[in-house]
Amino acid sequence: MSAKITLLFSLAFVLLFCKANAANITKLLNQYPDFSSFNDYLTRTGLATDISSRQTITVLVVDNGNISPLSGKSDAAIKKILSVHVILDYYDVKKLENLPNKTAILTTLYQSSGQATGQEGFLNVTDVSSGSVAIGSAEKGESLGANLVKSIASQPYNISLLQISTLIIPLGIDNTTSKNSTSPSPSPRPASSPKNSPSPKKSPPSDSPSPSKSPGSPPVPSDAPAADSPAHDSPNEGTTLQLSPFVMFIIVSSAVWLISTI
């Protein structure tokens, strides 16, 4: 009987430990009014629940003054975009500023959703200079358009909130921006008929602009970077630090149970 009671207490403690280490992203961001819009979007799309259910996470947050690119987009598109801002590991400012080889490819929550194509679900993080970290989509041809600003809050090695300068929106992720062009092609100008032409028959057909000479840029073939899988770059340091208390507790609990059964 005593062995069963000991085992029940051990299981209850494990459950409480897991619950205590699941950070509530909504409550954390509620303490910072500058990120209220970002917080509202997380709640509206259901991402807040997904984030709070994980043990080790880093969220790249954007303040109210730089959240406007999400305005007018559907909840489904917003969820995809914000999922790119959730890294599946623990990173603080110091860790990002001391990356091996000054760069890393990090896995995001969007990659785990199964909806990502190419490398949309990965982020390229690069230490471009002393104290300056640039972040962007790992998709081929994308630029590192966001910069690390500062740490907002952290609970090592459970959750880290880092402010970045602007949203990271991979081209095509919301099905409204095309990967083949970044701006609409200008409409071809109508051909002007020569005023001194005696008759329409003498108008040279070669003077009218051919569609093949329109100033629009030719479509760029899509790249499928299957060979560039960054799985080997995904760090697991935060996860290892987080799980070690579990290992120690299971060992101690097992020892207590064995002693009680003797």
Buried (B, 14 or more C-beta within 10 A) or exposed (E): EEBEEBBEEBEEEBEEEEEEBBBEBBEBBEEBEBBBBBBBBBEEBEBBEBBBEBBBBBBBBBBBEBBEEBEEBEEEBBBBBBBBBBBBBBBBBEBBBEBEEEBBBBBBBBBBEEBBEBBBBBBBBBBEEEEEBBBBBBBEEBEBBBBBBEBBBBEEBBBBBBBBBBBBBBBBBBEEEEBEBEEEEEEBEEEEEEEEEEEEEEBEEEEEEEEEEBEBEEEEEEEEEEEEEBEEBBBEEBBEBBBEEBEEBEEEBEEBBEEBEE
